[in-house]
């Protein structure tokens, strides 16, 4: 039979205070995501205006491109908003380690 070996407790943890630039990284990432969100929302507005004008004048080719622009920029706005929420979740998760 083998005897159980008890090792002394090890209290080794990473030093998160050594990461002094984490606050700056959070600010830069937040600013970039905000800029991307503003651009995506502006592109939704521009594409919607183009879609409306083209559909009212009978230019269905341009209306289809405007509709595609609305859908793509709306998807970009949604993904950018989700990225902001995901980044905040990851930062809060990292602070609990």
Backbone as a printed PyTorch tensor [residue, N CA C, xyz], in Angstrom:
tensor([[[  0.8280,  -1.1710,   0.0000],
         [  0.0000,   0.0000,   0.0000],
         [  0.8780,   1.2420,   0.0000]],

        [[  0.3520,   2.2840,  -0.6580],
         [  1.0730,   3.5500,  -0.7150],
         [  0.5630,   4.4710,   0.3790]],

        [[  1.4930,   5.1290,   0.9830],
         [  1.1240,   6.0970,   2.0110],
         [  0.8110,   7.4350,   1.3360]],

        [[ -0.1900,   8.1260,   1.8320],
         [ -0.5730,   9.4290,   1.2940],
         [  0.4920,  10.4590,   1.6640]],

        [[  0.8980,  11.2270,   0.6930],
         [  1.9110,  12.2580,   0.9100],
         [  1.2120,  13.6080,   0.9470]],

        [[  1.3840,  14.3320,   2.0040],
         [  0.7840,  15.6550,   2.1460],
         [  1.8630,  16.7090,   1.9140]],

        [[  1.6430,  17.5300,   0.9080],
         [  2.5710,  18.6120,   0.6220],
         [  2.1120,  19.8630,   1.3610]],

        [[  3.0370,  20.6820,   1.7640],
         [  2.6240,  21.9300,   2.4230],
         [  1.8640,  22.8120,   1.4350]],

        [[  0.9150,  23.5860,   1.9220],
         [  0.0980,  24.4570,   1.0710],
         [  0.9540,  25.4970,   0.3510]],

        [[  0.6550,  25.6690,  -0.9130],
         [  1.4180,  26.6410,  -1.7050],
         [  0.5310,  27.8530,  -1.9500]],

        [[  0.9850,  28.9970,  -1.5650],
         [  0.2390,  30.2320,  -1.7660],
         [  0.9280,  31.0610,  -2.8480]],

        [[  0.8640,  30.5790,  -4.0780],
         [  1.4890,  31.2730,  -5.2000],
         [  0.3800,  31.7640,  -6.1200]],

        [[  0.3240,  33.0650,  -6.3080],
         [ -0.6880,  33.6720,  -7.1580],
         [ -0.0200,  34.7000,  -8.0580]],

        [[ -0.5780,  34.9350,  -9.2510],
         [  0.0090,  35.9600, -10.1210],
         [ -0.1940,  37.3560,  -9.5370]],

        [[  0.7330,  38.2470,  -9.8590],
         [  0.6790,  39.6190,  -9.3700],
         [ -0.0110,  40.4910, -10.4140]],

        [[ -1.3180,  40.7190, -10.2460],
         [ -2.0800,  41.5240, -11.1900],
         [ -1.8210,  43.0200, -11.0170]],

        [[ -1.2080,  43.4100,  -9.9310],
         [ -0.8880,  44.8150,  -9.7380],
         [  0.2830,  45.2350, -10.6190]],

        [[  0.9920,  44.2770, -11.1700],
         [  2.0930,  44.5720, -12.0640],
         [  1.6230,  45.0430, -13.4350]],

        [[  0.3490,  44.8530, -13.7530],
         [ -0.2120,  45.2900, -15.0230],
         [ -0.7460,  46.7080, -14.8570]],

        [[  0.1330,  47.6730, -14.9710],
         [ -0.2610,  49.0420, -14.6840],
         [ -1.0610,  49.6830, -15.8130]],

        [[ -0.9820,  49.1690, -17.0370],
         [ -1.6510,  49.8050, -18.1610],
         [ -3.0370,  49.2700, -18.4480]],

        [[ -3.6180,  48.4710, -17.5740],
         [ -4.9160,  47.8530, -17.8600],
         [ -6.0250,  48.9030, -17.9130]],

        [[ -5.9240,  49.9630, -17.1390],
         [ -6.9320,  51.0260, -17.1780],
         [ -6.8860,  51.7790, -18.4970]],

        [[ -5.6600,  52.0330, -18.9810],
         [ -5.5120,  52.7050, -20.2780],
         [ -6.0290,  51.8280, -21.4080]],

        [[ -5.7770,  50.5370, -21.3180],
         [ -6.2700,  49.6060, -22.3350],
         [ -7.7910,  49.5930, -22.3650]],

        [[ -8.4030,  49.6500, -21.2040],
         [ -9.8710,  49.6920, -21.1290],
         [-10.4130,  50.9680, -21.7680]],

        [[ -9.7500,  52.0870, -21.5260],
         [-10.1870,  53.3630, -22.1100],
         [-10.0530,  53.3720, -23.6290]],

        [[ -8.9350,  52.8620, -24.1370],
         [ -8.7050,  52.8400, -25.5830],
         [ -9.7000,  51.9140, -26.2700]],

        [[ -9.9200,  50.7320, -25.7050],
         [-10.8680,  49.7880, -26.3080],
         [-12.2810,  50.3610, -26.2840]],

        [[-12.6490,  51.0030, -25.2060],
         [-13.9730,  51.6140, -25.1240],
         [-14.1540,  52.7340, -26.1400]],

        [[-13.1130,  53.5350, -26.3340],
         [-13.1940,  54.6280, -27.3070],
         [-13.2970,  54.0880, -28.7300]],

        [[-12.5300,  53.0520, -29.0410],
         [-12.5990,  52.4600, -30.3790],
         [-13.9620,  51.8300, -30.6550]],

        [[-14.5050,  51.1460, -29.6690],
         [-15.8210,  50.5390, -29.8550],
         [-16.9040,  51.6030, -29.9740]],

        [[-16.7820,  52.7010, -29.2610],
         [-17.7630,  53.7800, -29.3660],
         [-17.7010,  54.4250, -30.7390]],

        [[-16.4850,  54.6500, -31.2430],
         [-16.3400,  55.2320, -32.5810],
         [-16.9270,  54.3030, -33.6400]],

        [[-16.6790,  53.0130, -33.5220],
         [-17.2320,  52.0500, -34.4750],
         [-18.7550,  52.0170, -34.4060]],

        [[-19.3060,  52.1290, -33.2020],
         [-20.7560,  52.1330, -33.0490],
         [-21.3740,  53.3890, -33.6640]],

        [[-20.7440,  54.5250, -33.4700],
         [-21.2570,  55.7720, -34.0540],
         [-21.2160,  55.7020, -35.5780]],

        [[-20.1240,  55.1990, -36.1350],
         [-20.0110,  55.0730, -37.5970],
         [-21.0540,  54.1080, -38.1370]],

        [[-21.2750,  52.9920, -37.4480],
         [-22.2660,  52.0190, -37.9160],
         [-23.6720,  52.6150, -37.8960]],

        [[-24.0080,  53.3580, -36.8570],
         [-25.3380,  53.9710, -36.7750],
         [-25.4990,  55.0460, -37.8510]],

        [[-24.4460,  55.8340, -38.1010],
         [-24.5160,  56.8300, -39.1720],
         [-24.6920,  56.1630, -40.5340]],

        [[-24.0510,  55.0300, -40.7440],
         [-24.2030,  54.3170, -42.0120],
         [-25.6080,  53.7280, -42.1620]],

        [[-26.2330,  53.3410, -41.0440],
         [-27.6320,  52.9070, -41.1110],
         [-28.4950,  54.0630, -41.6100]],

        [[-28.2740,  55.2450, -41.0620],
         [-29.0700,  56.4100, -41.4660],
         [-28.8430,  56.7670, -42.9350]],

        [[-27.5860,  56.8050, -43.3700],
         [-27.2790,  57.1490, -44.7580],
         [-27.8740,  56.1230, -45.7130]],

        [[-27.7150,  54.8510, -45.4010],
         [-28.2570,  53.7990, -46.2700],
         [-29.7800,  53.8320, -46.3060]],

        [[-30.4090,  54.1340, -45.1760],
         [-31.8690,  54.2190, -45.1420],
         [-32.3700,  55.3830, -45.9830]],

        [[-31.6630,  56.5120, -45.9340],
         [-32.0470,  57.6640, -46.7500],
         [-31.8990,  57.3380, -48.2320]],

        [[-30.7940,  56.7020, -48.6050],
         [-30.5830,  56.3150, -50.0060],
         [-31.6520,  55.3270, -50.4550]],

        [[-31.9860,  54.3730, -49.6080],
         [-33.0100,  53.3730, -49.9220],
         [-34.3550,  54.0570, -50.1520]],

        [[-34.7000,  54.9930, -49.2700],
         [-35.9960,  55.6700, -49.3820],
         [-36.0750,  56.5330, -50.6340]],

        [[-35.0330,  57.2930, -50.9040],
         [-35.0520,  58.1630, -52.0890],
         [-35.0640,  57.3310, -53.3640]],

        [[-34.2530,  56.2770, -53.4130],
         [-34.1880,  55.4460, -54.6150],
         [-35.5030,  54.7110, -54.8470]],

        [[-36.1530,  54.2480, -53.7800],
         [-37.4230,  53.5420, -53.9460],
         [-38.5250,  54.5020, -54.3890]],

        [[-38.4890,  55.7360, -53.9160],
         [-39.5400,  56.6930, -54.2900],
         [-39.3810,  57.2040, -55.7210]],

        [[-38.1530,  57.1920, -56.2280],
         [-37.9370,  57.6470, -57.6040],
         [-37.9630,  56.5170, -58.6140]],

        [[-38.1150,  55.2890, -58.1520],
         [-38.2120,  54.1490, -59.0610],
         [-36.8760,  53.5350, -59.4490]],

        [[-35.8060,  53.9210, -58.8130],
         [-34.4910,  53.3510, -59.0970],
         [-34.3030,  52.1210, -58.1980]],

        [[-34.7950,  50.9720, -58.6650],
         [-34.8410,  49.7800, -57.8200],
         [-33.4770,  49.1390, -57.6250]],

        [[-32.5560,  49.3550, -58.5500],
         [-31.2000,  48.8410, -58.3700],
         [-30.5120,  49.5470, -57.2030]],

        [[-30.6270,  50.8670, -57.1570],
         [-30.0430,  51.6280, -56.0550],
         [-30.8010,  51.3670, -54.7500]],

        [[-32.0960,  51.1250, -54.8380],
         [-32.8790,  50.8060, -53.6350],
         [-32.4190,  49.4840, -53.0320]],

        [[-32.0940,  48.5170, -53.8950],
         [-31.5990,  47.2310, -53.3970],
         [-30.2410,  47.4030, -52.7190]],

        [[-29.3850,  48.2600, -53.2900],
         [-28.0850,  48.5220, -52.6640],
         [-28.2520,  49.2640, -51.3390]],

        [[-29.2160,  50.1740, -51.2700],
         [-29.4930,  50.8730, -50.0170],
         [-30.0130,  49.9250, -48.9500]],

        [[-30.8760,  49.0010, -49.3510],
         [-31.4090,  48.0000, -48.4120],
         [-30.2850,  47.1110, -47.8940]],

        [[-29.3910,  46.7100, -48.8030],
         [-28.2450,  45.8960, -48.3880],
         [-27.3550,  46.6830, -47.4200]],

        [[-27.1580,  47.9600, -47.7070],
         [-26.3660,  48.8090, -46.8080],
         [-26.9890,  48.9300, -45.4360]],

        [[-28.3120,  49.0390, -45.3850],
         [-29.0010,  49.1170, -44.0880],
         [-28.7900,  47.8270, -43.3050]],

        [[-28.9660,  46.7020, -43.9700],
         [-28.8360,  45.4190, -43.2680],
         [-27.4010,  45.1700, -42.8000]],

        [[-26.4280,  45.4780, -43.6450],
         [-25.0280,  45.2590, -43.2680],
         [-24.6120,  46.1920, -42.1430]],

        [[-24.9590,  47.4690, -42.2430],
         [-24.5710,  48.4080, -41.1900],
         [-25.3450,  48.1610, -39.8930]],

        [[-26.5720,  47.6860, -39.9930],
         [-27.3170,  47.3060, -38.7910],
         [-26.6520,  46.1120, -38.1090]],

        [[-26.2140,  45.1530, -38.9140],
         [-25.4690,  44.0240, -38.3490],
         [-24.1760,  44.4810, -37.6980]],

        [[-23.4820,  45.4430, -38.3320],
         [-22.2610,  45.9760, -37.7320],
         [-22.5240,  46.6960, -36.4310]],

        [[-23.6220,  47.4460, -36.3710],
         [-23.9790,  48.1400, -35.1260],
         [-24.3050,  47.1440, -34.0220]],

        [[-25.0100,  46.0890, -34.3730],
         [-25.3540,  45.0630, -33.3780],
         [-24.1040,  44.3570, -32.8750]],

        [[-23.2070,  43.9940, -33.7970],
         [-21.9760,  43.3180, -33.3940],
         [-21.0760,  44.2270, -32.5630]],

        [[-21.0350,  45.5010, -32.8890],
         [-20.2250,  46.4390, -32.1120],
         [-20.7960,  46.6150, -30.7070]],

        [[-22.1160,  46.7190, -30.6040],
         [-22.7440,  46.7910, -29.2810],
         [-22.5130,  45.5360, -28.4710]],

        [[-22.5800,  44.3910, -29.1380],
         [-22.3250,  43.1240, -28.4520],
         [-20.8590,  43.0290, -28.0300]],

        [[-19.9530,  43.5560, -28.8570],
         [-18.5360,  43.5360, -28.5030],
         [-18.2660,  44.3910, -27.2790]],

        [[-18.9640,  45.5040, -27.1610],
         [-18.8180,  46.3550, -25.9770],
         [-19.2640,  45.6110, -24.7230]],

        [[-20.3970,  44.9580, -24.8020],
         [-20.8920,  44.1850, -23.6520],
         [-19.9450,  43.0300, -23.3330]],

        [[-19.4350,  42.3840, -24.3710],
         [-18.5240,  41.2520, -24.1670],
         [-17.2140,  41.7220, -23.5400]],

        [[-16.6880,  42.8600, -24.0050],
         [-15.4560,  43.4020, -23.4400],
         [-15.6450,  43.7670, -21.9740]],

        [[-16.7590,  44.3970, -21.6410],
         [-17.0290,  44.7290, -20.2320],
         [-17.1420,  43.4760, -19.3820]],

        [[-17.7510,  42.4190, -19.9310],
         [-17.8800,  41.1640, -19.1910],
         [-16.5070,  40.5330, -18.9680]],

        [[-15.6510,  40.5630, -20.0060],
         [-14.3220,  39.9830, -19.8660],
         [-13.4820,  40.7620, -18.8570]],

        [[-13.6030,  42.0900, -18.8600],
         [-12.8540,  42.8930, -17.8930],
         [-13.3170,  42.6020, -16.4770]],

        [[-14.6130,  42.5020, -16.2700],
         [-15.1130,  42.1960, -14.9260],
         [-14.7450,  40.7700, -14.5130]],

        [[-14.7080,  39.8590, -15.4700],
         [-14.2970,  38.4920, -15.1750],
         [-12.8150,  38.4580, -14.7980]],

        [[-12.0030,  39.2340, -15.5160],
         [-10.5730,  39.2700, -15.2160],
         [-10.2700,  39.8820, -13.8720]],

        [[-11.0980,  40.7790, -13.4000],
         [-10.8560,  41.4000, -12.0960],
         [-11.1930,  40.4660, -10.9540]],

        [[-11.9480,  39.4090, -11.2150],
         [-12.2930,  38.4720, -10.1490],
         [-11.2530,  37.3720,  -9.9940]],

        [[-10.2860,  37.3110, -10.9090],
         [ -9.2510,  36.2680, -10.8090],
         [ -8.2870,  36.5440,  -9.7010]]])
